[in-house]
Amino acid sequence: MPPAELSDPRLAPARDTHAPPRPGLVSLVGGGPWDPELLTLAGRDRLERADVVVVDYLVNPALLLHCPAHARIVQRLEGPHADLRLDQARINALLVEHAQQGLRVVRLKGGDPMMFGRGAEEASYLRAHGVEFEFVPGVSSPIAAPEAAGIPITHRDHTPSVSFVSGWEAYDKSGLAVAWKHLALSAGTLVLMMSVRNAATNAAKLIDAGRDPATPTALVRWGTRGIQRTLVGTLADIGERIAAADLRSPAIMVVGDVVNLREQIAWLERRPLFGQRIVMTRAADSSATLARRIGAAGADVAVVPCLEFGPAPLDQRDALDRILADLSGHAGVIVSSPRGARALLEGLARIDRDVRALVGRVVVAIGSATAQACIAGGLRPDWVPTQASSEGLIEALRERGLLGQRWLQVRADEGRDLLGQAIAAAGGSLDLVVGYATTRPRVPELLLDSLRPRGEGAERGEGFDAIVFASGRTAKHFLLTLGERFGEPDVRAWLAAAKVLTIGPVTAKALADLGVRVDAIAEIPSDEGIEQALLELLARPA
């Protein structure tokens, strides 16, 4: 009989009654140590095709943004269901239950599913219940975390071997005692996982078994993250150092002479934004490039998608098609965003035309990103206003004597009316067509929980040091989404304690209208401009 919590609607199998039956498959996927860039291509592929994802605690919630909108995310429950924990028996039952419905199931684990990850146990259970499965290996933390801290686990001048050990006492209690004598007398590096709570005890066992108390030892917490912490000592004093620093899990312990090499080759901590946790609030599919840039500068990046895009209403698509079929009375086309550019090009395709239909018409792109989207579709804008806003566009049209003409504008379903009013006042007209719709997306609970400030008693709470808003709409959705989870007063207090940056003055004004203080505005409304503004606002002295 399946466990009782399967009756909870959030845990019920997702069903598509129109889809043809297919055999279910469970993919046991390693999500890597944390850095989302370290997810394998195979892992990303399985997430992109998943119907159900059963996710572990030590997995970066950003990985869930690869999942399709219909995917059901099964994770540790909160609120009134906090007593329903996903222990191993429940997880096994959930995997079988969903797979027997013919669904694609991803069991998403931190690191690698076979490295102290119970992947083999789950695979055995699946085989016993007739469920097909596969393994997708992941980058494991005992390799990645020391590397991120500048500690090589092998080195030709120091050691040719490394041993990976569980530092968790449960192995001793289950009768699988660690061979401390063998480990202590080996010349190789030791990497102990799950070792924070028992670090002092494990160090003492190694010393008692013959390892030199002066052996260099390091603890690396949250390896590969922009907020990783590395604590260095010796076997003799590492326990005291951990207690004094209040270092908590998750962390790994490295024992061996290779620890000393950190002084020469530590690299992540040297980056200008290291130690800063920065939240991006764009749509998930438009955050990747900026998140990579900020991550490469050393920051710990949390992508919290506050916008989702969908097709325009049918009447708006029909209106766009009719106008594009006869542009003889129009001076040109104003494209307001990259998605607006795509909507324009798709409209031309629907009526069996291409960019040649715009010959003789002025094409204006608001912002460099919009211009690039036009160019990617074979449409080169005639010009881009220096100021990427309605005000900048109005001034540019006025300077060129074009403000009083007839224009077509393709934009989102919400926006300011300033442009239309200015054109009308100058004797012209604006055909405003909605090229795409915007909504507030669902944000994984694991990702929301990670935004809770440190020290508030939340297991996952890491807080944030800065937040970037690209529009007033994203700010409004951020307040709504987090307000529903934690209460708006708390969310506003968290914003007040962080640095707030906007992509431009229009967004800054929208935040001011929402009662949110703005600390910095990007001089150039682009990924490069945001990165530069963050560096000026947050970067440590060189």
C-alpha positions as CSV (number, residue, x, y, z in Angstrom):
1,M,0.0,0.0,0.0
2,P,1.4,3.5,-0.9
3,P,2.1,5.8,2.0
4,A,-0.7,8.0,3.3
5,E,0.8,11.3,2.0
6,L,0.2,10.2,-1.6
7,S,-3.4,11.4,-1.0
8,D,-2.0,14.9,-0.6
9,P,-2.7,16.7,-4.0
10,R,0.9,18.0,-4.1
11,L,2.2,14.4,-4.1
12,A,-0.4,12.8,-6.4
13,P,1.0,11.6,-9.7
14,A,0.7,14.1,-12.6
15,R,-1.5,12.6,-15.3
16,D,-2.1,13.7,-18.9
17,T,-5.2,12.0,-20.0
18,H,-4.6,12.9,-23.7
19,A,-1.1,11.4,-23.8
20,P,-0.6,7.9,-25.2
21,P,0.5,5.3,-22.6
22,R,4.2,4.8,-22.4
23,P,6.5,2.9,-20.0
24,G,7.7,4.9,-17.0
25,L,11.3,5.6,-16.4
26,V,13.1,6.8,-13.3
27,S,16.3,8.8,-14.0
28,L,18.6,8.9,-10.9
29,V,20.4,12.2,-11.7
30,G,23.4,13.7,-10.0
31,G,22.8,17.5,-9.7
32,G,26.4,18.4,-8.8
33,P,27.8,20.1,-5.7
34,W,25.7,23.3,-6.0
35,D,27.0,25.5,-8.8
36,P,24.3,25.3,-11.5
37,E,26.9,25.5,-14.2
38,L,28.2,22.0,-13.0
39,L,25.0,20.2,-13.9
40,T,25.8,17.8,-16.7
41,L,24.1,18.2,-20.1
42,A,22.5,14.8,-19.6
43,G,21.1,15.9,-16.3
44,R,19.7,19.1,-17.8
45,D,18.1,17.0,-20.6
46,R,16.3,14.7,-18.1
47,L,15.0,17.7,-16.1
48,E,13.7,19.4,-19.3
49,R,11.7,16.3,-20.1
50,A,10.5,15.4,-16.6
51,D,6.9,14.9,-15.5
52,V,7.8,14.5,-11.8
53,V,11.0,15.5,-9.9
54,V,11.7,14.1,-6.5
55,V,14.4,16.4,-5.2
56,D,16.9,16.1,-2.3
57,Y,17.7,18.7,0.3
58,L,21.2,19.5,-0.9
59,V,20.3,20.4,-4.5
60,N,20.4,23.9,-5.9
61,P,16.8,25.0,-6.4
62,A,17.9,26.8,-9.5
63,L,18.2,23.4,-11.2
64,L,14.4,23.1,-11.0
65,L,14.1,26.0,-13.4
66,H,15.0,23.6,-16.2
67,C,11.8,21.6,-15.6
68,P,8.8,22.1,-17.9
69,A,5.8,24.0,-16.5
70,H,3.7,20.9,-16.1
71,A,6.3,19.0,-14.0
72,R,5.4,18.2,-10.4
73,I,8.1,19.0,-7.9
74,V,8.1,16.7,-4.9
75,Q,10.2,18.0,-2.0
76,R,10.3,18.4,1.8
77,L,6.9,19.7,2.8
78,E,6.3,22.9,4.9
79,G,3.5,24.6,6.8
80,P,0.7,22.3,8.0
81,H,2.3,19.3,6.4
82,A,5.7,19.8,8.1
83,D,5.4,16.5,9.8
84,L,5.3,14.6,6.5
85,R,9.0,14.1,5.8
86,L,10.2,12.4,2.7
87,D,12.1,9.6,4.3
88,Q,13.6,6.9,2.2
89,A,10.6,4.6,2.4
90,R,8.3,7.3,1.2
91,I,10.7,8.3,-1.6
92,N,10.9,4.7,-2.8
93,A,7.1,4.5,-2.9
94,L,6.8,7.8,-4.7
95,L,9.2,6.8,-7.4
96,V,7.4,3.5,-8.1
97,E,3.9,5.1,-7.9
98,H,4.7,7.8,-10.5
99,A,6.7,5.6,-12.8
100,Q,3.9,3.0,-12.9
101,Q,1.7,5.8,-14.3
102,G,4.0,5.9,-17.3
103,L,5.6,9.2,-16.3
104,R,9.2,10.4,-16.7
105,V,10.5,10.7,-13.2
106,V,13.7,12.3,-12.1
107,R,15.2,11.5,-8.8
108,L,17.4,14.6,-8.4
109,K,20.3,14.2,-5.9
110,G,23.1,16.5,-4.8
111,G,26.5,15.5,-6.1
112,D,26.5,12.0,-7.6
113,P,23.8,9.5,-7.0
114,M,26.3,6.7,-6.2
115,M,28.6,8.7,-3.8
116,F,26.9,8.2,-0.4
117,G,23.7,9.1,-2.2
118,R,21.6,5.9,-1.8
119,G,21.3,5.7,-5.5
120,A,22.1,2.0,-5.6
121,E,19.5,1.3,-2.9
122,E,16.8,3.1,-4.8
123,A,17.8,1.3,-8.0
124,S,17.4,-2.0,-6.3
125,Y,14.0,-1.1,-5.0
126,L,12.9,0.0,-8.5
127,R,14.2,-3.2,-10.1
128,A,12.3,-5.3,-7.5
129,H,9.1,-3.5,-8.4
130,G,9.6,-3.8,-12.1
131,V,10.4,-0.1,-12.8
132,E,13.0,0.8,-15.5
133,F,15.7,3.2,-14.4
134,E,18.9,4.8,-15.5
135,F,21.8,6.6,-13.8
136,V,23.0,10.0,-14.8
137,P,26.3,10.7,-13.0
138,G,27.0,14.1,-11.4
139,V,30.0,16.1,-10.2
140,S,30.7,14.9,-6.7
141,S,31.3,17.4,-3.8
142,P,34.4,15.6,-2.4
143,I,36.2,16.5,-5.6
144,A,34.5,19.8,-6.5
145,A,34.5,21.5,-3.0
146,P,38.2,21.1,-2.3
147,E,38.9,22.2,-5.9
148,A,36.8,25.3,-5.4
149,A,38.7,26.1,-2.2
150,G,42.1,25.7,-4.0
151,I,42.9,22.3,-2.4
152,P,43.9,19.5,-4.9
153,I,43.0,16.1,-3.5
154,T,46.0,14.6,-5.3
155,H,49.3,16.1,-6.3
156,R,52.4,14.5,-7.8
157,D,54.6,16.1,-5.1
158,H,52.4,15.2,-2.2
159,T,50.2,12.1,-2.7
160,P,49.2,9.7,-5.4
161,S,46.0,8.5,-3.6
162,V,42.8,9.8,-2.0
163,S,40.2,8.0,0.1
164,F,36.6,9.1,0.4
165,V,35.0,8.4,3.8
166,S,31.7,8.9,5.4
167,G,32.2,11.0,8.6
168,W,28.7,10.2,9.7
169,E,28.3,8.1,12.8
170,A,25.4,6.0,11.4
171,Y,27.9,3.8,9.6
172,D,29.6,2.8,12.8
173,K,26.2,2.2,14.4
174,S,25.1,-0.1,11.5
175,G,28.1,-2.3,11.9
176,L,30.1,-0.9,8.9
177,A,32.9,0.6,11.0
178,V,35.3,2.9,9.3
179,A,38.9,1.4,9.1
180,W,40.5,4.3,11.0
181,K,43.8,2.4,11.5
182,H,44.2,1.8,7.7
183,L,43.2,5.5,6.9
184,A,45.5,6.9,9.5
185,L,48.5,5.1,8.3
186,S,48.0,5.7,4.6
187,A,50.0,8.4,2.9
188,G,47.0,9.6,0.9
189,T,44.5,12.5,1.2
190,L,41.4,11.8,3.2
191,V,38.1,13.4,2.3
192,L,35.4,13.0,4.9
193,M,31.8,13.8,3.9
194,M,29.0,14.6,6.3
195,S,31.6,15.4,8.9
196,V,30.8,18.7,10.6
197,R,29.1,17.4,13.6
198,N,31.6,14.6,14.2
199,A,34.7,16.4,13.0
200,A,36.4,16.6,16.4
201,T,35.6,12.9,17.1
202,N,36.8,11.8,13.7
203,A,40.0,13.8,14.0
204,A,40.6,12.2,17.4
205,K,40.1,8.7,15.9
206,L,42.6,9.4,13.2
207,I,45.1,10.7,15.8
208,D,44.5,7.7,18.1
209,A,45.1,5.4,15.1
210,G,48.5,7.0,14.4
211,R,47.9,10.0,12.1
212,D,50.2,13.0,13.0
213,P,48.1,15.6,15.0
214,A,49.9,18.3,13.0
215,T,48.5,17.0,9.7
216,P,46.9,20.0,7.8
217,T,43.1,19.8,7.8
218,A,40.4,21.9,6.2
219,L,36.6,22.2,6.3
220,V,34.9,23.5,3.2
221,R,31.3,24.5,3.6
222,W,29.0,25.0,0.6
223,G,31.8,24.3,-1.8
224,T,31.5,25.8,-5.3
225,R,29.1,28.5,-4.0
226,G,29.9,32.2,-3.9
227,I,29.3,32.0,-0.1
228,Q,31.5,29.0,0.5
229,R,33.6,29.1,3.7
230,T,37.0,27.4,4.2
231,L,38.4,26.8,7.6
232,V,42.0,25.6,7.9
233,G,43.8,24.0,10.9
234,T,45.3,20.7,11.9
235,L,43.8,17.4,13.1
236,A,44.6,18.5,16.6
237,D,42.7,21.7,16.6
238,I,40.1,21.5,13.8
239,G,37.3,20.6,16.2
240,E,38.0,23.7,18.3
241,R,38.2,25.9,15.2
242,I,34.8,24.6,13.9
243,A,33.1,25.4,17.2
244,A,34.7,28.9,17.4
245,A,33.6,29.7,13.9
246,D,30.1,28.1,14.4
247,L,30.6,26.3,11.1
248,R,27.6,24.2,10.2
249,S,26.8,21.6,7.6
250,P,26.9,21.0,4.7
251,A,30.7,20.7,4.7
252,I,33.4,18.2,3.9
253,M,36.7,17.7,5.7
254,V,40.1,17.3,3.9
255,V,43.0,15.8,5.7
256,G,46.5,15.9,4.2
257,D,49.5,18.0,3.2
258,V,47.6,19.1,0.0
259,V,45.7,21.5,2.3
260,N,48.7,23.7,2.4
261,L,48.6,24.3,-1.3
262,R,45.5,26.4,-0.8
263,E,47.7,29.3,0.1
264,Q,49.1,29.3,-3.5
265,I,46.1,28.3,-5.6
266,A,42.9,29.5,-3.9
267,W,40.9,31.2,-6.6
268,L,37.2,31.5,-6.0
269,E,37.6,33.7,-2.9
270,R,39.7,36.1,-5.0
271,R,36.9,37.1,-7.3
272,P,35.4,40.6,-6.8
273,L,31.8,39.6,-5.8
274,F,32.7,36.5,-3.7
275,G,30.7,36.4,-0.5
276,Q,27.7,38.2,-2.0
277,R,24.4,36.5,-2.6
278,I,22.6,38.2,-5.4
279,V,19.0,37.6,-6.5
280,M,17.9,37.9,-10.1
281,T,14.2,38.4,-10.7
282,R,13.9,38.1,-14.5
283,A,12.1,35.4,-16.4
284,A,13.9,32.1,-16.0
285,D,14.8,31.8,-19.7
286,S,16.3,35.3,-19.9
287,S,18.4,35.1,-16.7
288,A,21.0,32.6,-17.7
289,T,23.5,34.9,-19.4
290,L,23.5,37.5,-16.6
291,A,23.5,34.8,-13.9
292,R,26.6,33.3,-15.5
293,R,28.3,36.7,-15.7
294,I,27.6,37.5,-12.0
295,G,28.6,33.9,-11.0
296,A,31.9,34.2,-12.9
297,A,32.6,37.3,-10.8
298,G,32.3,35.2,-7.7
299,A,28.8,35.8,-6.5
300,D,26.3,33.3,-5.3
301,V,23.4,33.8,-7.7
302,A,19.8,32.9,-7.0
303,V,17.4,33.1,-10.0
304,V,13.9,33.8,-8.8
305,P,11.7,34.0,-11.9
306,C,9.1,36.7,-11.4
307,L,7.8,36.8,-15.0
308,E,6.6,34.2,-17.3
309,F,5.7,34.8,-20.9
310,G,2.9,33.3,-23.1
311,P,1.3,33.9,-26.4
312,A,-0.7,37.0,-27.0
313,P,-4.5,36.8,-27.1
314,L,-5.9,35.6,-30.4
315,D,-7.5,39.0,-31.2
316,Q,-4.2,40.7,-30.7
317,R,-2.4,38.2,-33.0
318,D,-5.1,38.8,-35.6
319,A,-4.8,42.6,-35.3
320,L,-1.0,42.3,-35.8
321,D,-1.5,40.2,-38.9
322,R,-4.0,42.7,-40.4
323,I,-1.6,45.6,-39.8
324,L,1.4,43.8,-41.1
325,A,-0.5,42.9,-44.3
326,D,-0.8,46.6,-45.2
327,L,1.7,49.0,-43.7
328,S,1.3,51.6,-46.4
329,G,0.1,54.3,-44.0
330,H,2.7,53.6,-41.3
331,A,6.0,55.5,-40.9
332,G,7.5,52.5,-39.2
333,V,7.5,49.9,-36.4
334,I,8.6,50.3,-32.8
335,V,9.8,47.1,-31.1
336,S,9.9,47.4,-27.3
337,S,11.6,44.1,-26.2
338,P,13.3,41.0,-27.5
339,R,10.0,39.1,-27.2
340,G,8.3,41.9,-29.1
341,A,10.9,41.4,-31.9
342,R,10.1,37.7,-32.0
343,A,6.3,38.4,-32.0
344,L,6.8,40.8,-35.0
345,L,8.8,38.2,-36.9
346,E,6.3,35.4,-36.1
347,G,3.5,37.7,-37.3
348,L,5.2,38.2,-40.6
349,A,5.7,34.4,-41.0
350,R,2.0,33.8,-40.3
351,I,1.0,35.9,-43.3
352,D,3.7,34.3,-45.5
353,R,5.9,37.4,-45.5
354,D,9.3,38.3,-44.2
355,V,11.4,41.4,-43.3
356,R,11.1,42.6,-46.9
357,A,7.5,43.7,-46.0
358,L,9.1,46.5,-43.9
359,V,11.1,48.0,-46.7
360,G,10.6,51.8,-46.6
361,R,9.5,51.7,-43.0
362,V,11.6,52.9,-40.1
363,V,12.3,50.1,-37.6
364,V,13.1,51.3,-34.0
365,A,14.3,49.0,-31.3
366,I,14.2,50.1,-27.7
367,G,17.4,48.8,-26.0
368,S,20.4,46.9,-27.2
369,A,19.0,43.5,-26.3
370,T,15.9,44.2,-28.5
371,A,18.2,45.3,-31.3
372,Q,20.1,42.1,-31.1
373,A,16.9,40.1,-31.1
374,C,15.8,41.9,-34.3
375,I,19.2,41.3,-36.0
376,A,19.1,37.6,-35.0
377,G,15.8,37.4,-37.0
378,G,17.3,39.1,-40.0
379,L,15.9,42.5,-39.3
380,R,18.4,45.3,-38.7
381,P,16.9,48.3,-36.8
382,D,17.4,51.7,-38.3
383,W,18.2,53.2,-34.9
384,V,18.2,52.5,-31.2
385,P,17.3,55.5,-28.8
386,T,20.2,56.4,-26.6
387,Q,17.8,56.3,-23.6
388,A,16.0,52.9,-23.6
389,S,12.7,54.2,-22.3
390,S,9.5,55.8,-23.6
391,E,11.0,59.2,-22.8
392,G,14.1,58.5,-24.8
393,L,12.1,57.2,-27.7
394,I,9.8,60.3,-27.7
395,E,12.7,62.6,-27.8
396,A,14.4,60.7,-30.6
397,L,11.2,60.7,-32.7
398,R,10.8,64.4,-32.1
399,E,14.3,65.2,-33.1
400,R,13.8,63.3,-36.4
401,G,10.5,65.0,-37.1
402,L,8.7,61.7,-36.9
403,L,6.6,62.0,-33.7
404,G,3.5,63.1,-35.6
405,Q,3.4,60.0,-37.9
406,R,1.5,56.8,-37.7
407,W,3.4,54.0,-35.9
408,L,3.0,50.3,-35.1
409,Q,4.2,49.2,-31.7
410,V,4.6,45.6,-30.6
411,R,5.0,45.2,-26.8
412,A,3.8,43.2,-23.7
413,D,0.3,43.2,-22.4
414,E,1.1,45.9,-19.8
415,G,3.1,49.1,-20.1
416,R,2.9,52.8,-19.9
417,D,0.7,55.0,-22.2
418,L,3.3,57.8,-22.4
419,L,4.4,57.1,-26.0
420,G,0.8,56.9,-27.4
421,Q,-0.1,60.1,-25.7
422,A,3.0,62.0,-27.0
423,I,2.4,60.7,-30.6
424,A,-1.3,61.7,-30.4
425,A,-0.4,65.2,-29.1
426,A,1.9,65.7,-32.0
427,G,-0.9,64.8,-34.5
428,G,0.1,61.2,-35.1
429,S,-1.4,57.8,-34.2
430,L,-0.1,54.6,-32.6
431,D,-1.4,51.1,-33.4
432,L,-0.5,49.4,-30.1
433,V,-0.5,45.6,-30.4
434,V,0.2,43.1,-27.6
435,G,2.8,40.7,-28.9
436,Y,2.9,38.5,-25.8
437,A,1.3,38.0,-22.4
438,T,3.1,38.1,-19.0
439,T,2.1,36.3,-15.9
440,R,3.5,35.5,-12.4
441,P,5.1,32.1,-12.5
442,R,5.2,29.4,-9.9
443,V,8.5,29.5,-8.0
444,P,9.8,26.2,-6.4
445,E,9.3,26.3,-2.6
446,L,12.9,25.2,-2.1
447,L,14.1,28.3,-3.9
448,L,11.8,30.6,-1.9
449,D,12.9,29.0,1.4
450,S,16.6,29.7,0.5
451,L,15.8,33.5,0.5
452,R,14.9,33.5,4.2
453,P,17.6,35.4,6.0
454,R,20.4,33.5,7.8
455,G,19.9,33.0,11.5
456,E,16.1,32.9,11.4
457,G,15.9,29.2,12.3
458,A,15.3,28.0,8.7
459,E,17.3,25.0,7.7
460,R,17.9,26.3,4.2
461,G,17.8,30.1,4.9
462,E,20.8,31.8,3.3
463,G,19.2,35.3,2.7
464,F,20.5,37.7,0.1
465,D,22.8,40.6,0.0
466,A,21.5,42.3,-3.2
467,I,18.6,42.0,-5.6
468,V,18.3,43.1,-9.2
469,F,15.0,44.2,-10.7
470,A,14.5,44.6,-14.5
471,S,11.0,46.0,-14.4
472,G,8.3,47.2,-12.0
473,R,6.3,44.1,-12.8
474,T,9.0,41.8,-11.5
475,A,9.2,43.8,-8.3
476,K,5.4,43.6,-7.8
477,H,5.5,39.8,-8.5
478,F,8.4,39.4,-6.1
479,L,6.5,41.0,-3.3
480,L,3.4,39.0,-4.0
481,T,5.2,35.6,-4.3
482,L,7.3,36.0,-1.2
483,G,4.6,37.8,0.6
484,E,2.3,34.8,0.2
485,R,5.1,32.5,1.6
486,F,6.5,34.6,4.4
487,G,4.2,37.7,4.8
488,E,4.8,41.0,3.1
489,P,6.2,42.8,6.2
490,D,9.0,40.3,6.5
491,V,9.8,40.5,2.8
492,R,9.9,44.3,2.9
493,A,12.2,44.1,5.9
494,W,14.6,41.8,3.9
495,L,14.6,44.2,1.0
496,A,15.4,47.1,3.3
497,A,18.4,45.2,4.6
498,A,19.7,44.4,1.1
499,K,21.1,46.4,-1.7
500,V,18.6,47.0,-4.5
501,L,19.6,47.6,-8.1
502,T,17.5,48.4,-11.1
503,I,18.1,48.2,-14.8
504,G,17.0,51.8,-15.4
505,P,15.3,54.9,-14.0
506,V,11.8,53.8,-15.1
507,T,12.1,50.6,-13.0
508,A,13.6,52.7,-10.2
509,K,10.5,54.9,-10.2
510,A,8.2,51.8,-10.2
511,L,10.0,50.5,-7.1
512,A,9.7,53.9,-5.4
513,D,6.0,53.7,-6.1
514,L,6.0,50.3,-4.4
515,G,7.8,51.8,-1.4
516,V,11.1,50.0,-2.1
517,R,14.4,51.9,-1.8
518,V,16.8,51.8,-4.7
519,D,20.5,51.8,-4.1
520,A,21.9,51.9,-7.6
521,I,20.7,52.2,-11.2
522,A,22.6,50.7,-14.1
523,E,23.9,53.4,-16.4
524,I,23.5,51.2,-19.4
525,P,20.3,49.0,-19.5
526,S,22.0,45.7,-20.4
527,D,23.6,42.7,-18.8
528,E,27.0,44.4,-19.0
529,G,25.5,47.5,-17.4
530,I,24.0,45.6,-14.5
531,E,27.2,43.7,-14.0
532,Q,29.2,46.9,-13.8
533,A,26.7,48.5,-11.4
534,L,26.9,45.5,-9.1
535,L,30.7,45.6,-9.2
536,E,30.6,49.3,-8.2
537,L,28.0,48.7,-5.5
538,L,29.4,45.5,-4.0
539,A,32.9,44.5,-5.1
540,R,35.6,44.1,-2.5
541,P,38.7,46.2,-2.7
542,A,41.4,44.5,-4.9
